[in-house]
Amino acid sequence: MSAAAATRSKDPHVPVLLAPLLRAVAPVQGVWVDGTFGAGSYARGLIDAGADKVIGIDRDALAHEMASAWIDDYAGQIDLHRANFAEMDEIASDVDGVVLDLGVSSMQLDRADRGFSFMKDGPLDMRMGQDGPSAADIVNTADAVEIADILYTYGEERASRRIAKAIVAARAITPITRTLELAGIIETCLPRPKPNQSHPATRSFQALRIAVNDEYGALMQGLMAAERALKPGGFLAVVSFHSVEDRMVKRFIQSRAGQTGRANRYAPEIERAAPAFDIVTRKAVGPDADELAENPRARSAKLRVARRTEAPAGEIGAGQIALPQLKDDR
């Protein structure tokens, strides 16, 4: 068993698509940023594969608490910071690679007290950094139009208005403070799921989590921060788990690689800035059969990799990467 495989076997959070990521960026060397540190599985995998050092970033106190049990074994090799990965270029610069594993982790879902799961009763929280408004604050203070906008924009929930009205009606009787309480309200608004269909609350809980943590805004800022932090030749590797995030990553890489094309083929050619990235993975890389057998969580995962050029870092607009925006933010 390889060192990276041994790392996966003992982690509470199994790193998804680690093997294809390491192949795409081989030979692994130098200093990397793991912008979504979690249980540290990508960081340890990178070091086992040859990286000299990993700068870990995570805004969740749980990640830092869990790391305290083993991080001394990597003294001088892992430098862990509590921050949002959107701020990575304030922490690191001139790095050889950046890896981002997007979305909520299994270690967060497994803790009922964090409020991420609609399958376990806990306080309706969902804050990754434990600061700012919680999911309970949103469902108990936002009006029905605002709630429906969040559910539709961030969760693509077609029954968003029906669910929003039910939430407002329920909170008029008593505040909604528990995860299973909210999940039960949502269930009354939707048909009973058929076998192999997702839980009725899946999209709504996803939407609220994204709103609470500004996940899409952080992703947009984090991708630009990665561009600023990477040295020429450095790699950007992003693992996403649903279509909206993957689309944002894809469009960011295409745009910054100068491959967006013209909306109108008859329009005059516009002078473009030098590409900031070369695309390494022409198509998103998914899990193979062996990884799916080992880790079913990898089923929806997609990996995209790009390599930094010598061009100056730039900016990108929300429209260029199809950033979902609430009505008040458009």
C-alpha positions in Angstrom: 0.0 0.0 0.0 1.3 3.4 -0.9 1.8 6.2 1.7 -1.0 8.1 0.2 -3.3 5.1 0.4 -2.3 4.4 4.0 -3.2 8.0 4.8 -6.6 7.5 3.3 -7.3 4.4 5.2 -6.9 6.0 8.6 -8.6 9.4 7.9 -12.1 10.1 9.3 -12.5 12.1 6.1 -11.4 10.1 3.0 -9.7 12.4 0.4 -11.7 12.2 -2.8 -9.8 11.9 -6.1 -6.4 12.2 -4.4 -4.7 9.7 -6.7 -5.7 11.4 -10.0 -4.8 14.7 -8.5 -1.3 13.5 -7.6 -0.9 12.1 -11.1 -2.0 15.4 -12.7 0.5 17.5 -10.8 3.4 15.0 -10.7 6.1 15.3 -9.6 4.8 16.8 -6.4 7.3 19.2 -4.9 7.8 22.5 -3.1 5.2 24.4 -1.0 1.5 23.8 -1.4 -1.6 25.4 0.1 -4.5 23.2 1.2 -7.2 25.8 1.3 -9.9 23.4 2.8 -7.7 21.6 5.3 -10.5 19.6 7.0 -9.0 16.4 8.5 -5.7 17.1 6.8 -5.9 14.1 4.4 -4.9 16.0 1.2 -2.1 17.8 3.1 -0.7 14.5 4.3 -1.2 12.9 0.9 0.8 15.8 -0.7 3.6 15.4 1.8 3.7 11.6 1.3 4.0 12.2 -2.4 6.9 14.6 -2.2 5.8 18.1 -1.2 8.2 19.9 1.2 5.5 21.8 3.0 1.8 22.3 3.1 0.2 25.5 4.4 -3.2 24.5 5.6 -6.2 26.9 5.8 -9.5 26.2 7.5 -12.0 28.5 9.1 -13.6 25.7 11.1 -12.4 25.3 14.7 -13.1 21.6 14.5 -10.4 21.1 11.9 -7.9 22.7 14.2 -9.1 20.7 17.2 -8.8 17.4 15.3 -5.3 18.3 13.9 -3.9 18.9 17.4 -3.9 15.1 17.9 -1.4 14.4 15.0 0.0 17.6 13.5 3.2 17.5 15.7 4.2 14.4 13.6 4.5 16.8 10.7 6.4 19.6 12.5 8.0 21.9 9.9 5.9 20.3 7.1 2.4 21.5 7.9 1.6 25.1 8.9 -2.0 25.4 9.8 -4.0 28.7 9.8 -7.5 29.5 10.8 -8.9 31.6 8.0 -11.1 31.5 4.9 -9.3 30.2 1.8 -10.5 33.4 0.0 -7.7 35.1 2.1 -4.9 32.6 1.1 -2.8 35.1 -0.7 -2.5 37.1 2.5 -1.0 34.0 4.2 1.0 32.5 1.4 2.7 33.6 -1.8 4.9 32.1 -4.6 3.6 28.6 -3.9 3.9 25.5 -6.1 0.3 24.4 -5.8 -3.1 25.0 -4.3 -5.7 22.3 -3.7 -9.4 23.0 -2.8 -11.9 20.4 -1.7 -15.2 22.2 -1.9 -18.4 21.8 0.1 -19.2 20.3 3.5 -17.1 17.5 4.9 -18.2 14.2 6.4 -16.7 15.2 9.7 -19.0 18.2 9.8 -22.1 16.2 8.7 -21.4 13.6 11.3 -21.6 16.1 14.2 -25.2 16.7 15.0 -24.4 19.8 17.0 -23.1 21.6 13.9 -26.5 21.6 12.4 -25.6 20.6 8.8 -27.5 17.3 8.6 -31.2 16.8 8.1 -30.8 13.2 9.3 -29.6 14.1 12.8 -31.3 16.3 15.3 -29.2 19.3 16.4 -29.3 23.1 16.6 -30.0 24.7 13.3 -26.6 26.3 12.9 -24.6 25.4 9.7 -21.8 27.9 10.3 -18.4 26.6 9.2 -16.6 29.4 11.1 -19.0 29.6 14.0 -19.4 33.4 13.4 -22.1 35.5 11.8 -25.8 34.7 11.3 -26.8 31.0 11.5 -29.3 29.0 9.5 -31.8 29.6 12.4 -31.3 33.3 12.0 -32.2 33.2 8.4 -35.3 31.0 8.6 -36.6 33.0 11.6 -36.0 36.5 10.4 -36.0 36.6 6.5 -39.3 37.1 4.8 -40.8 34.5 2.5 -39.5 36.1 -0.6 -36.0 36.2 0.7 -36.1 32.5 1.9 -37.6 31.4 -1.5 -34.8 33.2 -3.3 -32.1 31.5 -1.3 -33.7 28.0 -1.7 -34.1 28.5 -5.5 -30.8 30.2 -6.3 -28.5 28.2 -4.1 -30.4 24.9 -4.0 -32.3 24.9 -7.3 -35.4 23.9 -5.3 -38.4 24.2 -7.5 -40.8 24.2 -4.5 -39.0 27.1 -3.0 -42.0 29.4 -2.6 -44.2 26.6 -1.1 -41.4 25.8 1.4 -40.8 29.4 2.3 -44.4 30.0 3.0 -44.5 26.9 5.2 -41.5 28.1 7.1 -42.9 31.5 7.8 -46.2 30.0 8.9 -44.5 27.5 11.3 -42.2 30.2 12.9 -45.2 32.4 13.6 -46.2 29.7 16.1 -42.8 29.0 17.5 -39.2 29.7 16.4 -37.6 27.0 14.2 -34.4 26.1 16.1 -33.7 22.4 15.3 -32.6 20.6 12.2 -35.2 17.9 12.3 -37.9 20.5 12.9 -37.0 22.3 9.7 -36.6 19.0 7.8 -40.1 18.0 8.9 -41.6 21.3 7.6 -39.9 20.8 4.3 -41.1 17.2 4.0 -44.7 18.4 4.3 -44.3 20.5 1.2 -42.9 17.8 -1.1 -44.0 14.3 -2.3 -42.6 11.3 -0.4 -39.4 10.3 -2.2 -39.2 7.2 -4.2 -36.6 4.6 -3.6 -33.0 5.9 -4.4 -34.3 9.5 -4.5 -32.6 12.1 -2.2 -34.3 13.3 1.0 -36.8 16.1 0.4 -34.8 18.5 2.5 -31.5 17.9 0.6 -31.7 21.0 -1.7 -33.0 23.3 1.0 -30.4 22.4 3.5 -27.7 22.8 0.8 -29.1 26.2 0.0 -29.1 27.4 3.6 -25.6 26.2 4.2 -24.3 28.0 1.1 -26.1 31.2 2.2 -24.8 31.0 5.8 -21.2 30.5 4.7 -21.3 32.6 1.5 -19.7 29.6 -0.2 -20.1 30.7 -3.8 -18.7 34.2 -3.0 -15.8 32.6 -1.1 -15.1 30.3 -4.1 -14.9 33.1 -6.5 -12.6 35.1 -4.3 -10.6 32.0 -3.4 -9.9 31.2 -7.1 -8.6 34.7 -7.6 -6.6 34.5 -4.4 -5.1 31.2 -5.7 -4.1 32.8 -8.9 -2.3 35.6 -7.0 -0.6 33.1 -4.6 0.7 30.6 -7.2 4.2 31.0 -8.8 4.6 30.4 -12.5 4.3 26.7 -13.1 2.3 26.2 -10.0 -0.8 24.0 -10.0 -4.4 24.8 -9.1 -6.4 21.7 -8.3 -10.1 21.9 -7.3 -12.4 19.0 -6.3 -16.1 19.9 -6.4 -19.3 17.9 -5.6 -22.1 19.6 -7.4 -22.7 21.1 -10.8 -22.9 24.8 -9.8 -19.4 24.7 -8.2 -17.9 22.7 -11.0 -19.4 25.1 -13.5 -17.8 28.1 -11.7 -14.4 26.4 -11.5 -14.6 25.4 -15.2 -15.5 28.9 -16.3 -12.9 30.5 -14.1 -10.2 28.3 -15.6 -11.4 28.7 -19.1 -11.7 32.5 -18.8 -8.2 32.8 -17.1 -6.8 30.5 -19.8 -8.2 32.7 -22.5 -10.5 30.0 -23.9 -13.9 31.6 -23.5 -14.4 32.5 -27.2 -16.6 35.3 -28.6 -20.4 35.5 -28.0 -20.8 36.7 -31.5 -18.5 35.3 -34.2 -19.1 38.4 -36.4 -17.9 40.8 -33.7 -14.4 42.1 -34.0 -11.7 40.3 -32.1 -11.0 41.9 -28.7 -7.5 42.2 -27.5 -7.1 39.8 -24.6 -4.8 39.7 -21.6 -2.1 37.0 -21.6 -3.5 33.7 -20.2 -2.9 33.3 -16.5 -3.4 29.5 -16.7 -2.8 26.6 -19.0 -5.5 23.9 -18.7 -4.1 20.5 -17.5 -7.3 18.4 -17.4 -9.3 19.2 -20.5 -12.4 17.5 -19.0 -13.3 17.0 -15.4 -11.8 13.9 -13.9 -14.2 11.6 -11.9 -13.6 8.6 -9.7 -12.8 5.2 -11.1 -14.5 2.0 -10.1 -12.0 1.2 -7.4 -12.4 4.5 -5.7 -16.2 4.3 -5.9 -16.1 0.9 -4.2 -13.8 2.3 -1.5 -15.6 5.6 -1.0 -19.2 6.1 -2.3 -18.9 9.8 -1.3 -16.8 10.2 -4.4 -19.7 9.5 -6.8 -20.4 13.1 -7.7 -16.8 14.4 -7.4 -15.1 16.2 -10.2 -11.5 17.3 -10.4 -10.1 20.1 -12.5 -6.5 21.1 -12.7 -4.7 24.1 -14.3 -1.2 25.4 -14.3 -0.1 29.0 -13.7 1.7 30.9 -16.4 4.0 33.9 -16.0 1.2 36.3 -16.9 0.1 38.8 -14.2 -2.8 37.9 -11.9 -6.1 39.5 -12.8 -9.7 39.9 -11.7 -12.9 38.1 -12.9 -16.5 39.2 -12.7 -19.4 37.2 -11.2 -21.0 36.9 -14.7 -17.9 35.5 -16.2 -18.1 32.4 -14.0 -21.9 32.2 -13.6 -21.8 33.0 -9.9 -25.4 32.4 -8.6 -26.6 35.6 -7.0 -29.6 36.5 -4.9 -31.9 39.2 -6.3 -30.7 41.8 -3.9 -27.0 41.2 -4.9 -27.6 41.4 -8.7 
